[in-house]
């Protein structure tokens, strides 16, 4: 599939994004802070996806498409938080599917070719799923992998910064309203020891979500992403934010020994 995507389209869609996000304004500083977190996350993911894409040798049209996918990958988060006051898909609705509804409702992509529209929506739809399907086109799967890598890079940046915060102030939205109890789920342990991705339904507490995030290393698709994970020490920082535990040590020993990380 030949990708045609000019910079004017990116500029127009960025302007729409800015106008849309600006409709979510709160007098409550805590509510506004969480909207700002997602807006800033989106901006950084666009930077990450362009960086990865350049290292993979994408041309300007392909980079422009990647930027638009990153721009809208979390567009559903703003309405999700506005309606439910949570970022937990389990407690509200799937934010990728909600984002597709919003883009469709406002015909945001209407000036683009239909094939390109479908490719953007396909990539957004799969960016947060536990795994990718086998029945999609290679182009859809490529851009889905690209946004999944870029998204994880910045989520790791956000959560490791939060776990090592100096002020000790908790943000329950970032913690997905999970309890901060000392144990870990047996299903989370078993899944990670099998070097598989943890299903959110098995996550019971804050330790589990940290381990789920560490286990994302098994879902990284591109070498430039893996290099950045190691350079930035995201997994080590997650381990430092977890309690001393034989089971947790075993999980990280397995992660560090796997070809995903050891290279």
Secondary structure, DSSP 8 states (H G I E B T S, - for coil): ------HHHHHHHHHHHHHHHTT---SSHHHHHHHHHHHHHHHHHHHHHHHHHHHTT--HHHHHHHHHHHHHTTTHHHHHHHHHS---TTTS--HHHHHHHHHHHTTTTTTS-HHHHHHHHHHHHHTTSSS--SSS-HHHHHHHHHHHHHHHHHHHHHHHHHHT-SS----TTTTTT-B--S---HHHHHHHHTT----GGG--BHHHHHHHHHHGGGG---HHHHHHHHHHTHHHHHHHTS---HHHHHHHHHHHHSHHHH-
